[in-house]
Amino acid sequence: MGNLRSVAKALEQIAPAQRIRISQHARDIDRADRVVLPGQGAMAACMRSLWECDLVESLLKAASSRPFLGICLGPQALLEFSEENQGVRGLGVLPGRVRHFASGFDRVQSAPLKIPHMGWNRVHQRSHPLWQGIAANSWFYFVHSYYLDPADATLVTGTADYGFEFTAAIGRENVFAVQFHPEKSAAPGLQLLANFSTWSP
């Protein structure tokens, strides 16, 4: 679903001793020590592909047992439901919904909000091991029209502002997921991926 190759290249850069594999096969996910679910595009197409490739059961097992990182469309797929495409059911790993950015006003630019939200934004971090070595309020790169709305506030591990404060990162136990693209976010993004590559929740 879009950014697989760029995520793999970033992981190869920060973890050269580890074997990075892009796969659409359940057996590879079942054997993996840790799993990354990236993605770009439409939620309906993403979920349809996961079902058609018979990956849902393996992803659910991985999300309950191993270090698991969602990126961009990945965290949206982890929630229960998305407003996109007149409503799409997600994997339900974490409770919550995915909502569309309503029209609003950008206080920083003094102009109407542009949708999709595209560009660099500061992420206000909350305590989590994957933020280790990343300065508070570091800049990360976003491209999205929908945002995470978790049902449990304790899941929120990072927020950003785009007309209002929205959830930019969520996590629970062995699962961590970010709305932004760490593979496109320079040093802070690579540090987050490096933290994930050695994370032992």
MARMILO-463679 format. One record per residue: x, y, z of N, C-alpha, C in turn; residue in one letter. Coordinates in steps of 0.2 Angstrom, whole numbers, plus 5000, padded with zeros to 4 digits. Example, Ala and Ser with C-alpha at 12.3 -4.5 7.8 and 13.67 -1.06 7.14 Angstrom:
BEGIN
SELUM   neast   nnorth    nup   caeast   canorth   caup   ceast   cnorth    cup   gumi
SELUM    5066     4972   5039     5062      4978   5039    5066     4984   5039      A
SELUM    5064     4989   5035     5068      4995   5036    5064     5000   5039      S
end
This chain:
BEGIN
SELUM   neast   nnorth    nup   caeast   canorth   caup   ceast   cnorth    cup   gumi
SELUM    5004     4994   5000     5000      5000   5000    5004     5006   5000      M
SELUM    5009     5007   4995     5012      5013   4994    5020     5013   4996      G
SELUM    5021     5014   5003     5028      5016   5005    5032     5011   5008      N
SELUM    5031     5005   5005     5034      4999   5008    5042     4999   5007      L
SELUM    5044     5001   5001     5051      5001   4999    5055     5006   5003      R
SELUM    5052     5012   5004     5055      5018   5007    5056     5016   5015      S
SELUM    5051     5013   5017     5052      5011   5024    5057     5005   5025      V
SELUM    5057     5000   5021     5062      4995   5021    5069     4998   5020      A
SELUM    5070     5003   5016     5077      5006   5015    5079     5010   5021      K
SELUM    5074     5013   5024     5076      5016   5030    5078     5011   5036      A
SELUM    5074     5006   5036     5076      5001   5041    5083     4998   5040      L
SELUM    5084     4996   5033     5091      4994   5032    5097     4998   5034      E
SELUM    5095     5005   5033     5100      5010   5035    5102     5010   5042      Q
SELUM    5097     5009   5046     5098      5010   5054    5099     5003   5057      I
SELUM    5098     4998   5054     5099      4991   5057    5102     4986   5051      A
SELUM    5108     4988   5049     5111      4984   5044    5112     4977   5045      P
SELUM    5112     4975   5052     5114      4968   5054    5107     4964   5054      A
SELUM    5101     4967   5053     5095      4963   5053    5093     4962   5046      Q
SELUM    5089     4957   5045     5086      4955   5039    5079     4959   5038      R
SELUM    5079     4963   5033     5072      4966   5032    5069     4963   5026      I
SELUM    5063     4961   5027     5059      4958   5021    5052     4961   5020      R
SELUM    5051     4963   5014     5044      4965   5012    5041     4959   5010      I
SELUM    5035     4958   5012     5031      4952   5011    5024     4953   5011      S
SELUM    5020     4949   5007     5013      4949   5007    5011     4942   5009      Q
SELUM    5015     4938   5012     5014      4931   5014    5013     4930   5021      H
SELUM    5008     4927   5024     5007      4926   5031    5013     4922   5034      A
SELUM    5016     4917   5031     5021      4913   5034    5027     4918   5036      R
SELUM    5028     4923   5032     5034      4928   5033    5032     4932   5039      D
SELUM    5026     4934   5040     5024      4938   5046    5025     4933   5052      I
SELUM    5022     4927   5051     5022      4923   5057    5029     4921   5059      D
SELUM    5034     4922   5055     5041      4920   5057    5045     4926   5059      R
SELUM    5043     4932   5058     5046      4938   5059    5047     4940   5067      A
SELUM    5053     4942   5069     5054      4944   5076    5050     4950   5078      D
SELUM    5049     4955   5073     5045      4961   5074    5042     4963   5067      R
SELUM    5037     4967   5067     5033      4968   5061    5031     4975   5060      V
SELUM    5032     4978   5054     5030      4985   5053    5024     4984   5048      V
SELUM    5019     4988   5049     5013      4989   5045    5013     4996   5042      L
SELUM    5016     4997   5037     5016      5004   5034    5010     5005   5029      P
SELUM    5009     5010   5026     5004      5011   5021    5002     5018   5019      G
SELUM    5000     5019   5013     4997      5025   5010    4991     5023   5006      Q
SELUM    4987     5028   5005     4981      5027   5001    4975     5027   5005      G
SELUM    4970     5023   5002     4963      5022   5005    4962     5017   5009      A
SELUM    4959     5018   5015     4958      5013   5020    4954     5007   5017      M
SELUM    4949     5008   5013     4945      5002   5010    4950     4997   5006      A
SELUM    4954     5000   5002     4958      4996   4998    4963     4993   5002      A
SELUM    4966     4996   5007     4970      4993   5012    4967     4987   5015      C
SELUM    4962     4987   5018     4958      4982   5022    4957     4976   5017      M
SELUM    4954     4978   5011     4953      4973   5006    4959     4969   5004      R
SELUM    4965     4972   5003     4971      4969   5001    4973     4964   5007      S
SELUM    4972     4966   5013     4974      4962   5019    4970     4956   5019      L
SELUM    4964     4956   5018     4959      4951   5018    4961     4946   5012      W
SELUM    4962     4949   5006     4963      4945   5000    4969     4941   5000      E
SELUM    4974     4944   5004     4981      4941   5004    4981     4936   5010      C
SELUM    4976     4936   5014     4975      4931   5020    4980     4933   5025      D
SELUM    4981     4940   5027     4986      4942   5031    4983     4944   5038      L
SELUM    4976     4945   5038     4973      4948   5044    4975     4943   5051      V
SELUM    4974     4937   5050     4975      4933   5056    4983     4933   5058      E
SELUM    4987     4933   5054     4994      4934   5055    4996     4941   5058      S
SELUM    4993     4946   5056     4994      4953   5059    4991     4953   5066      L
SELUM    4985     4950   5067     4983      4950   5074    4987     4947   5078      L
SELUM    4990     4941   5076     4994      4937   5081    5000     4941   5082      K
SELUM    5003     4944   5077     5009      4948   5078    5008     4954   5083      A
SELUM    5002     4957   5082     5001      4963   5086    5000     4961   5093      A
SELUM    4998     4955   5095     4997      4953   5102    5003     4950   5105      S
SELUM    5009     4949   5101     5014      4945   5103    5021     4948   5102      S
SELUM    5022     4952   5097     5029      4955   5095    5029     4962   5095      R
SELUM    5035     4965   5095     5036      4972   5093    5032     4974   5086      P
SELUM    5028     4978   5086     5024      4980   5081    5023     4987   5080      F
SELUM    5025     4990   5074     5025      4997   5072    5020     4998   5066      L
SELUM    5016     5003   5067     5011      5005   5062    5013     5012   5059      G
SELUM    5013     5013   5053     5015      5019   5050    5010     5022   5045      I
SELUM    5008     5028   5046     5003      5032   5042    4996     5028   5041      C
SELUM    4995     5024   5036     4989      5021   5036    4989     5015   5041      L
SELUM    4995     5013   5043     4995      5007   5047    4992     5008   5054      G
SELUM    4993     5014   5057     4989      5015   5064    4981     5015   5062      P
SELUM    4979     5018   5057     4972      5019   5055    4969     5012   5055      Q
SELUM    4973     5007   5051     4970      5000   5051    4970     4997   5057      A
SELUM    4974     4999   5062     4974      4996   5069    4968     4997   5073      L
SELUM    4965     5003   5071     4959      5005   5075    4952     5001   5073      L
SELUM    4947     5002   5076     4941      4998   5075    4937     5000   5068      E
SELUM    4937     5007   5067     4933      5009   5061    4935     5016   5059      F
SELUM    4935     5017   5052     4936      5023   5049    4931     5026   5045      S
SELUM    4930     5033   5045     4925      5036   5042    4926     5036   5034      E
SELUM    4932     5034   5032     4934      5035   5025    4929     5030   5021      E
SELUM    4928     5031   5015     4924      5027   5010    4917     5025   5013      N
SELUM    4914     5030   5016     4907      5029   5019    4908     5023   5025      Q
SELUM    4913     5022   5028     4914      5018   5033    4918     5011   5032      G
SELUM    4923     5010   5035     4927      5004   5034    4929     5001   5041      V
SELUM    4928     4995   5042     4930      4992   5048    4938     4990   5048      R
SELUM    4941     4992   5053     4948      4991   5054    4950     4984   5057      G
SELUM    4956     4983   5059     4958      4977   5063    4955     4976   5070      L
SELUM    4954     4982   5073     4952      4982   5080    4957     4980   5085      G
SELUM    4963     4981   5083     4968      4980   5088    4968     4985   5094      V
SELUM    4966     4991   5093     4966      4996   5098    4959     4999   5097      L
SELUM    4956     5001   5102     4949      5004   5102    4949     5012   5099      P
SELUM    4945     5013   5095     4945      5020   5092    4942     5020   5085      G
SELUM    4942     5026   5082     4940      5028   5076    4945     5032   5072      R
SELUM    4944     5032   5065     4948      5037   5061    4943     5042   5058      V
SELUM    4945     5048   5059     4940      5053   5057    4943     5058   5052      R
SELUM    4939     5061   5048     4941      5065   5043    4942     5072   5045      H
SELUM    4948     5076   5043     4949      5083   5045    4943     5087   5043      F
SELUM    4939     5090   5047     4934      5094   5045    4937     5101   5043      A
SELUM    4933     5105   5039     4936      5111   5037    4936     5116   5043      S
SELUM    4942     5119   5043     4943      5123   5049    4948     5129   5047      G
SELUM    4951     5132   5052     4956      5137   5051    4963     5136   5054      F
SELUM    4968     5137   5050     4975      5136   5053    4977     5142   5056      D
SELUM    4978     5142   5063     4979      5147   5067    4986     5150   5065      R
SELUM    4991     5145   5063     4998      5147   5062    4998     5151   5055      V
SELUM    4995     5149   5050     4995      5152   5043    4990     5157   5042      Q
SELUM    4985     5158   5047     4980      5162   5046    4976     5161   5040      S
SELUM    4974     5155   5038     4971      5153   5032    4967     5147   5033      A
SELUM    4962     5146   5029     4958      5139   5030    4963     5133   5029      P
SELUM    4961     5128   5033     4965      5122   5033    4965     5119   5026      L
SELUM    4971     5117   5024     4972      5113   5018    4971     5105   5019      K
SELUM    4967     5102   5016     4966      5095   5016    4968     5092   5010      I
SELUM    4973     5087   5010     4976      5084   5015    4981     5088   5019      P
SELUM    4982     5086   5025     4987      5089   5029    4994     5086   5027      H
SELUM    4998     5091   5024     5004      5088   5021    5010     5093   5023      M
SELUM    5015     5090   5026     5021      5094   5028    5024     5092   5035      G
SELUM    5028     5097   5037     5031      5095   5043    5028     5098   5049      W
SELUM    5027     5095   5054     5024      5097   5060    5027     5094   5067      N
SELUM    5027     5098   5072     5030      5096   5078    5026     5091   5081      R
SELUM    5029     5086   5084     5025      5081   5088    5027     5082   5095      V
SELUM    5022     5083   5099     5022      5083   5106    5022     5076   5110      H
SELUM    5028     5074   5112     5028      5067   5114    5026     5066   5121      Q
SELUM    5023     5060   5122     5022      5058   5129    5026     5052   5130      R
SELUM    5028     5050   5137     5033      5045   5139    5032     5039   5135      S
SELUM    5037     5036   5131     5037      5030   5128    5044     5028   5126      H
SELUM    5046     5022   5126     5053      5020   5125    5055     5022   5117      P
SELUM    5050     5022   5113     5052      5024   5106    5054     5031   5105      L
SELUM    5053     5035   5110     5055      5042   5109    5062     5043   5112      W
SELUM    5065     5038   5114     5072      5039   5117    5076     5042   5112      Q
SELUM    5080     5047   5114     5085      5050   5110    5082     5055   5105      G
SELUM    5076     5057   5105     5073      5061   5101    5071     5067   5105      I
SELUM    5073     5073   5103     5071      5079   5106    5064     5081   5107      A
SELUM    5062     5083   5112     5055      5085   5113    5052     5090   5108      A
SELUM    5046     5089   5105     5043      5093   5100    5047     5093   5094      N
SELUM    5050     5087   5092     5054      5087   5086    5049     5087   5080      S
SELUM    5052     5088   5074     5048      5089   5068    5047     5082   5064      W
SELUM    5041     5080   5062     5040      5074   5058    5036     5076   5052      F
SELUM    5036     5072   5047     5033      5073   5040    5026     5069   5040      Y
SELUM    5021     5073   5038     5014      5070   5038    5011     5071   5031      F
SELUM    5007     5066   5029     5003      5067   5023    4997     5063   5024      V
SELUM    4991     5066   5026     4985      5062   5028    4979     5067   5028      H
SELUM    4973     5064   5026     4967      5068   5027    4963     5065   5032      S
SELUM    4965     5060   5036     4961      5057   5041    4966     5057   5047      Y
SELUM    4963     5057   5053     4967      5057   5059    4964     5052   5064      Y
SELUM    4968     5050   5069     4967      5045   5074    4963     5048   5080      L
SELUM    4957     5044   5082     4953      5046   5087    4952     5040   5092      D
SELUM    4958     5039   5096     4957      5033   5100    4952     5034   5106      P
SELUM    4949     5028   5108     4943      5028   5113    4946     5029   5120      A
SELUM    4953     5027   5120     4956      5027   5127    4961     5032   5127      D
SELUM    4961     5037   5131     4966      5043   5131    4973     5040   5133      A
SELUM    4973     5035   5136     4980      5032   5139    4984     5029   5133      T
SELUM    4980     5028   5127     4984      5026   5121    4988     5031   5118      L
SELUM    4987     5037   5119     4990      5043   5115    4997     5044   5118      V
SELUM    5002     5043   5113     5009      5044   5115    5012     5050   5111      T
SELUM    5008     5053   5107     5010      5059   5104    5005     5063   5101      G
SELUM    5005     5070   5101     5000      5074   5097    5004     5079   5093      T
SELUM    5000     5082   5088     5002      5087   5084    4996     5092   5083      A
SELUM    4997     5098   5080     4992      5103   5080    4991     5104   5072      D
SELUM    4985     5104   5070     4983      5106   5063    4976     5109   5064      Y
SELUM    4976     5115   5066     4969      5119   5067    4967     5117   5074      G
SELUM    4968     5111   5076     4967      5108   5083    4972     5103   5085      F
SELUM    4972     5101   5091     4977      5096   5093    4974     5089   5091      E
SELUM    4978     5085   5087     4976      5078   5085    4981     5073   5087      F
SELUM    4979     5067   5088     4983      5061   5090    4988     5060   5084      T
SELUM    4994     5060   5085     4999      5058   5080    5003     5052   5081      A
SELUM    5002     5049   5088     5005      5043   5089    5001     5039   5095      A
SELUM    5001     5033   5094     4997      5029   5099    5001     5022   5101      I
SELUM    5000     5020   5107     5004      5014   5108    5000     5010   5114      G
SELUM    5002     5004   5115     5000      5000   5120    5004     4993   5120      R
SELUM    5007     4992   5126     5011      4986   5126    5016     4985   5121      E
SELUM    5015     4980   5116     5020      4979   5111    5019     4983   5105      N
SELUM    5013     4987   5105     5011      4990   5098    5013     4998   5099      V
SELUM    5016     5000   5094     5017      5008   5093    5015     5010   5086      F
SELUM    5012     5015   5085     5010      5017   5078    5010     5025   5078      A
SELUM    5012     5027   5072     5012      5034   5071    5009     5036   5064      V
SELUM    5006     5042   5065     5002      5045   5059    5007     5048   5054      Q
SELUM    5013     5050   5056     5018      5053   5052    5022     5047   5048      F
SELUM    5027     5050   5044     5031      5045   5041    5038     5046   5044      H
SELUM    5040     5041   5048     5047      5042   5051    5053     5041   5045      P
SELUM    5051     5037   5040     5056      5036   5035    5057     5042   5031      E
SELUM    5053     5047   5031     5054      5054   5028    5055     5059   5032      K
SELUM    5057     5058   5039     5057      5063   5044    5064     5064   5047      S
SELUM    5069     5063   5042     5076      5065   5044    5078     5061   5050      A
SELUM    5083     5064   5054     5086      5061   5060    5081     5059   5065      A
SELUM    5076     5063   5067     5071      5060   5072    5068     5054   5070      P
SELUM    5066     5054   5063     5062      5048   5061    5067     5042   5061      G
SELUM    5073     5042   5059     5078      5037   5059    5079     5034   5066      L
SELUM    5079     5039   5071     5080      5037   5078    5074     5033   5080      Q
SELUM    5068     5035   5078     5062      5031   5080    5063     5024   5078      L
SELUM    5065     5023   5071     5065      5017   5068    5071     5013   5072      L
SELUM    5076     5016   5073     5082      5013   5077    5079     5010   5084      A
SELUM    5076     5014   5087     5073      5012   5094    5068     5006   5093      N
SELUM    5064     5006   5087     5060      5001   5086    5064     4994   5085      F
SELUM    5069     4995   5081     5073      4989   5079    5076     4985   5085      S
SELUM    5077     4989   5091     5080      4986   5097    5075     4985   5103      T
SELUM    5069     4987   5102     5064      4988   5107    5062     4981   5109      W
SELUM    5062     4980   5116     5060      4974   5119    5054     4975   5124      S
SELUM    5048     4976   5122     5043      4977   5126    5041     4971   5131      P
end
